[in-house]
């Protein structure tokens, strides 16, 4: 730790009490004190050496660095050429921020292919601008909304989350699921709610066939008994009947082998 940091930390601890005792006319002095506290925090953060670094943080950064070097080694300039020129994704994907849900489970080559929007509860209301950008500006033909098994946001929304912070409560407030029902049925209900929301929002595009809204569940716990890790389609433009869904071409296409060559899919 740098020399002199302890006196600065003492200043940091005493600062709130000093600021509270200052009269109203001392606003300038309060601001000066706040800036001093910020500088203390910056200096302390800069002083952290190897012994202070969290082991998980160190391991993560090592993994990220190694994986990025491997990616750079196996992906030459030709791979990035279409990405540098702009993006033409085929789907806007709204999915959960949950760390267990990532695109490699359903798209091995998402670069330039998926316009990803992530938040707690895979919802549109709290990320409306991002979803609009994908649908209206990038003109993706598919809006894919993906929920997942064991969703923490659904569990929270189905319980008492009054003790959470304001921003978290605001996001959970928009998830309309029954209290006390935190299982797969509520996950499904939320996906259906999001599809309904999207269809109302983008109604002209849906009616014209310009946009298809697809609801799915990434089921890594096999709650739907279709196989662990299955991306199960549960809603297409408001249709939720399993037998009718199975007859839809867009659902049948999921079971067909994809073409070998695909934009952005080849490592050069």
C-alpha positions as CSV (number, residue, x, y, z in Angstrom):
1,X,0.0,0.0,0.0
2,X,1.3,3.5,-0.8
3,X,2.8,5.6,1.9
4,X,0.3,7.9,3.6
5,X,-2.8,6.0,2.6
6,X,-3.8,5.4,6.2
7,X,-4.3,9.1,7.1
8,X,-6.3,9.4,3.9
9,X,-8.5,6.5,4.9
10,X,-9.0,8.1,8.3
11,X,-10.1,11.3,6.4
12,X,-12.5,9.1,4.4
13,X,-14.1,7.7,7.6
14,X,-14.5,11.1,9.2
15,X,-15.7,12.9,6.1
16,X,-19.5,12.1,6.4
17,X,-19.6,13.4,10.0
18,X,-17.7,16.6,9.0
19,X,-20.1,17.2,6.1
20,X,-23.1,16.7,8.2
21,X,-21.9,19.4,10.7
22,X,-21.3,22.0,8.1
23,X,-23.8,24.8,7.8
24,X,-25.9,25.3,4.6
25,X,-23.6,28.1,3.4
26,X,-20.7,25.6,3.3
27,X,-21.8,23.9,0.1
28,X,-18.5,24.8,-1.7
29,X,-16.6,23.3,1.2
30,X,-18.7,20.2,1.2
31,X,-18.1,19.7,-2.5
32,X,-14.3,20.1,-1.9
33,X,-14.5,17.5,0.8
34,X,-16.4,15.1,-1.6
35,X,-13.7,15.5,-4.2
36,X,-11.1,14.7,-1.6
37,X,-12.9,11.5,-0.7
38,X,-13.1,10.5,-4.3
39,X,-9.4,11.1,-4.7
40,X,-8.8,8.9,-1.7
41,X,-10.8,6.1,-3.2
42,X,-8.9,6.5,-6.5
43,X,-5.5,6.4,-4.8
44,X,-6.5,3.4,-2.7
45,X,-7.7,1.5,-5.8
46,X,-4.5,2.3,-7.7
47,X,-2.4,1.1,-4.7
48,X,-3.8,-2.4,-4.7
49,X,-1.1,-4.8,-5.5
50,X,-1.1,-8.6,-6.3
51,X,-1.7,-9.5,-2.7
52,X,-4.9,-7.5,-2.6
53,X,-6.4,-8.9,-5.9
54,X,-9.3,-11.2,-5.4
55,X,-8.3,-14.7,-6.5
56,X,-11.5,-15.2,-8.5
57,X,-10.9,-11.8,-10.3
58,X,-7.3,-12.8,-11.1
59,X,-8.4,-16.2,-12.5
60,X,-11.1,-14.6,-14.5
61,X,-8.8,-12.1,-16.1
62,X,-6.3,-14.8,-16.9
63,X,-9.0,-16.9,-18.6
64,X,-10.3,-13.9,-20.5
65,X,-6.8,-13.0,-21.7
66,X,-5.9,-16.5,-22.8
67,X,-9.3,-17.1,-24.5
68,X,-8.9,-13.8,-26.4
69,X,-5.4,-14.7,-27.5
70,X,-6.7,-18.0,-28.7
71,X,-9.5,-16.3,-30.6
72,X,-7.1,-13.8,-32.2
73,X,-4.8,-16.7,-33.2
74,X,-7.6,-18.7,-34.9
75,X,-9.5,-15.8,-36.4
76,X,-7.6,-13.9,-39.0
77,X,-8.5,-10.6,-40.7
78,X,-10.8,-12.3,-43.2
79,X,-13.1,-13.3,-40.4
80,X,-13.6,-9.7,-39.2
81,X,-14.0,-8.2,-42.6
82,X,-17.9,-8.5,-42.7
83,X,-18.0,-7.3,-39.1
84,X,-16.0,-4.2,-39.8
85,X,-18.3,-3.2,-42.7
86,X,-21.4,-3.2,-40.5
87,X,-23.9,-5.6,-38.9
88,X,-26.7,-7.5,-40.5
89,X,-28.0,-9.7,-37.7
90,X,-30.7,-12.2,-38.4
91,X,-32.4,-12.1,-35.0
92,X,-32.9,-9.7,-32.1
93,X,-32.6,-11.8,-29.0
94,X,-34.0,-10.8,-25.7
95,X,-32.7,-13.2,-23.0
96,X,-31.8,-13.2,-19.3
97,X,-28.6,-11.8,-17.8
98,X,-28.2,-15.0,-15.9
99,X,-24.6,-16.3,-16.3
100,X,-25.9,-19.8,-17.1
101,X,-27.5,-18.5,-20.3
102,X,-25.2,-17.8,-23.2
103,X,-25.5,-17.9,-27.0
104,X,-23.1,-20.8,-27.5
105,X,-26.0,-23.0,-26.3
106,X,-28.0,-22.2,-29.5
107,X,-25.6,-20.4,-31.8
108,X,-22.0,-21.4,-32.1
109,X,-21.2,-18.4,-34.3
110,X,-23.2,-15.4,-32.9
111,X,-20.8,-12.7,-34.2
112,X,-22.8,-10.5,-36.6
113,X,-25.7,-13.0,-36.4
114,X,-27.5,-12.1,-33.1
115,X,-28.3,-8.7,-31.8
116,X,-28.3,-9.6,-28.1
117,X,-30.3,-7.7,-25.4
118,X,-29.9,-9.0,-21.9
119,X,-31.5,-8.1,-18.6
120,X,-33.0,-9.8,-15.6
121,X,-36.1,-11.7,-16.6
122,X,-35.6,-11.5,-20.4
123,X,-38.1,-8.7,-20.6
124,X,-38.8,-6.0,-23.2
125,X,-40.2,-3.2,-20.9
126,X,-36.8,-2.5,-19.3
127,X,-34.8,-2.6,-22.5
128,X,-37.3,-1.3,-25.0
129,X,-34.9,1.0,-26.8
130,X,-32.5,-1.8,-27.5
131,X,-35.2,-4.1,-28.8
132,X,-36.6,-1.3,-31.0
133,X,-33.1,-0.8,-32.5
134,X,-32.8,-4.4,-33.4
135,X,-36.3,-4.7,-34.9
136,X,-36.7,-1.2,-36.5
137,X,-33.2,-0.2,-37.4
138,X,-31.4,-3.4,-38.0
139,X,-34.6,-5.0,-39.5
140,X,-34.1,-8.4,-38.0
141,X,-36.8,-10.8,-39.3
142,X,-36.9,-12.6,-36.0
143,X,-37.4,-11.4,-32.5
144,X,-36.4,-14.3,-30.2
145,X,-37.4,-14.1,-26.5
146,X,-35.6,-16.7,-24.4
147,X,-36.5,-17.5,-20.8
148,X,-34.7,-20.3,-18.9
149,X,-35.2,-22.9,-16.2
150,X,-34.4,-21.9,-12.6
151,X,-34.7,-18.2,-13.4
152,X,-33.7,-16.1,-10.4
153,X,-35.7,-13.1,-11.6
154,X,-38.8,-15.2,-11.8
155,X,-38.2,-16.6,-8.3
156,X,-37.7,-13.1,-7.0
157,X,-40.8,-11.7,-8.7
158,X,-42.9,-14.6,-7.3
159,X,-41.8,-13.7,-3.8
160,X,-41.3,-10.7,-1.6
161,X,-38.6,-8.4,-3.1
162,X,-39.5,-5.3,-1.1
163,X,-36.0,-5.3,0.5
164,X,-34.3,-5.0,-2.9
165,X,-32.8,-1.8,-4.2
166,X,-35.0,0.6,-6.2
167,X,-33.6,-0.2,-9.6
168,X,-34.0,-4.0,-9.0
169,X,-37.5,-3.5,-7.7
170,X,-38.3,-1.5,-10.8
171,X,-37.3,-4.3,-13.1
172,X,-39.0,-7.0,-11.1
173,X,-42.2,-5.0,-11.0
174,X,-42.6,-5.5,-14.8
175,X,-42.6,-9.3,-14.4
176,X,-46.2,-10.4,-14.0
177,X,-46.1,-13.9,-12.5
178,X,-48.2,-15.3,-9.6
179,X,-46.9,-15.0,-6.1
180,X,-45.6,-18.2,-4.7
181,X,-45.2,-19.9,-8.1
182,X,-41.5,-19.6,-9.1
183,X,-41.2,-22.8,-11.2
184,X,-41.2,-23.5,-14.9
185,X,-44.9,-22.5,-15.3
186,X,-44.0,-19.0,-14.3
187,X,-41.0,-19.0,-16.6
188,X,-43.3,-20.0,-19.5
189,X,-45.9,-17.4,-18.5
190,X,-43.3,-14.7,-18.5
191,X,-42.1,-15.8,-22.0
192,X,-45.8,-15.7,-23.2
193,X,-46.2,-12.2,-21.7
194,X,-43.2,-10.9,-23.4
195,X,-44.3,-12.3,-26.8
196,X,-47.7,-10.7,-26.3
197,X,-46.0,-7.4,-25.4
198,X,-43.8,-7.6,-28.5
199,X,-46.7,-8.4,-30.8
200,X,-48.6,-5.4,-29.6
201,X,-45.6,-3.2,-29.9
202,X,-44.6,-4.3,-33.4
203,X,-48.1,-5.2,-34.6
204,X,-47.7,-3.8,-38.2
205,X,-44.5,-5.8,-38.8
206,X,-46.0,-9.0,-37.4
207,X,-49.2,-8.6,-39.5
208,X,-47.2,-8.0,-42.7
209,X,-45.0,-11.0,-42.0
210,X,-41.9,-8.8,-41.8
211,X,-41.3,-9.9,-38.2
212,X,-41.8,-13.2,-36.5
213,X,-41.9,-13.2,-32.7
214,X,-40.6,-16.5,-31.2
215,X,-40.7,-17.4,-27.5
216,X,-38.4,-20.1,-26.2
217,X,-37.0,-21.6,-23.0
218,X,-33.4,-22.7,-22.6
219,X,-34.0,-25.6,-20.4
220,X,-30.7,-26.6,-18.8
221,X,-32.6,-28.4,-15.9
222,X,-34.9,-30.4,-18.3
223,X,-38.0,-29.1,-16.6
224,X,-39.9,-29.6,-19.9
225,X,-38.7,-33.1,-20.4
226,X,-37.4,-32.5,-23.9
227,X,-33.7,-33.0,-23.0
228,X,-31.3,-31.1,-20.8
229,X,-30.0,-28.0,-22.6
230,X,-32.8,-27.9,-25.1
231,X,-33.9,-24.6,-26.6
232,X,-37.6,-25.3,-26.6
233,X,-39.9,-23.2,-28.8
234,X,-43.0,-22.5,-26.8
235,X,-44.6,-19.6,-28.6
236,X,-44.7,-18.3,-32.2
237,X,-46.7,-15.1,-32.9
238,X,-49.0,-16.0,-30.0
239,X,-49.5,-19.6,-30.8
240,X,-48.7,-21.8,-27.8
241,X,-50.4,-25.1,-28.6
242,X,-47.6,-27.7,-28.8
243,X,-49.3,-29.7,-31.6
244,X,-49.9,-26.6,-33.7
245,X,-46.4,-25.3,-33.0
246,X,-44.9,-28.6,-34.2
247,X,-46.6,-28.1,-37.6
248,X,-45.1,-24.7,-38.2
249,X,-42.3,-24.4,-40.7
250,X,-40.2,-22.2,-38.4
251,X,-40.3,-24.8,-35.7
252,X,-39.6,-27.7,-38.0
253,X,-36.6,-25.8,-39.3
254,X,-35.1,-26.1,-35.8
255,X,-34.8,-29.9,-36.3
256,X,-33.2,-29.7,-39.7
257,X,-29.4,-29.7,-40.3
258,X,-28.1,-26.2,-41.0
259,X,-26.0,-25.4,-44.2
260,X,-22.3,-25.9,-43.6
261,X,-21.3,-22.4,-44.7
262,X,-22.7,-19.4,-42.8
263,X,-21.9,-15.8,-42.7
264,X,-19.3,-15.1,-40.0
265,X,-19.1,-18.8,-39.1
266,X,-15.7,-19.6,-40.5
267,X,-12.4,-19.1,-38.6
268,X,-9.7,-18.2,-41.1
